[in-house]
Amino acid sequence: MRRRRPREPAIQQRPGGVGVGAERSERQQLSFPSIFIYGHTSSGKTYVMKTLLNTLQLPHVFVNCVECFTSRLLLEEILIQLQNHSSETRRASPVPCDTFNDFVRLFKQALVSQNLQDQTVYVVLDRAEQLREMEANILPAFLRLQELTDRNVTVILLSEIVWEMFRPNTGCFEPFILYFPDYSIGHLQKILSQNHPPEYSADFYSAYINILLGVFYMVCRDLKELQHLAALNFSKYCEPVVRKEAKERDTRKLWKNIEPHLKKAMQTVYLREISSSQWERLQCEEGELGQIKGLSAHAHVELPYYSKFLLIAAYLASYNPVRTDKRFFLKHHGKIKKTNFMKKHEKTSNHLLGPKPFPLDRLLAILYSIVDNRVAPTANIFSQITSLVTLQLLSVVGNNDQLDGPRYKCTVSLDFIRAIARTVNFDIIKYLYDFL
């Protein structure tokens, strides 16, 4: 058995053990085999790694696991980038890579051809949580890539979930773990203030960012979402200055002007109910959101076509007794009077009693009845049900391990479902037992 050379830490003083330094000799030292970096979205993981590797001109491969969603695509993309390390033109992989054994062999050949066998090569896998959906040997093999190739290579995994959700049940090599904390409000203030328009002073835009963070920081700390909100509402903040009704230092007047619009924008955080152009048009047309009678801004949530019918079917299943399904959803049911359905003691409205739980098969049966076109029970339909639960428009009742399947309950109001039904030209009142 061949004896491996002793491993030395790349850097003794710096945290992380990434193996980069100012001196040339440190590039030839063995680094830690694998590093796991995790943190919430928009916490700077990808940006820091790209900046670090590019600034120090370290040989590296950077792959997004969402784009390379199969093991073959992932392995071939790593080889392609490695083969093109010193060339400006991008070439395709000359040899297809079907297995990890082939990858190890081609990886070693690429290192020799690029004259990188004496330097630390970094393989960065962004959105690494996608590795869990690939073959069971992919993640453990990447963690031991340095051992398998007998070369100076470090695999860096970037993820939004903790390592405990990665660790296979059979065990694997434990990587060095680093955590990227969320940006503090001071950090967000500095980052967002750098994007100020040139026609306004930095202090003016910084005051606007301070107001924006004061409203949204408790509910949203996603840098990308905050950048979107800042760009979306800045024109409204500037209106008093443009109309010469206030100066840039009149913070109180500017706040009073922007406050109601920020409260409206609060209801659209993460949802993207409308596009940026639509939002700007609504900002210019006062009272536009109030034109739909009896609705709050949350009732304008935009759903996919079949998700709307799923929500309508869920509402009907929650507020109609089971025995009325034949009357409402079965063709040629004959003439049945409401009094035949009602028991003597049943006098209370179902809307006063609240929503009742219903099984999944009843929901789908009602959906097939109210949709004109035949809907196949595909995975897309079931994923839309999960999305409605995530949006808290539906709630799951009971435990997930029930043998008879999951049961749901619709949590939206009558005004909300009537607004949704109007968008698909469905008269929901005709199908509600309480309104017969």
Disulfide bonds with the S-S distance in Angstrom:
none
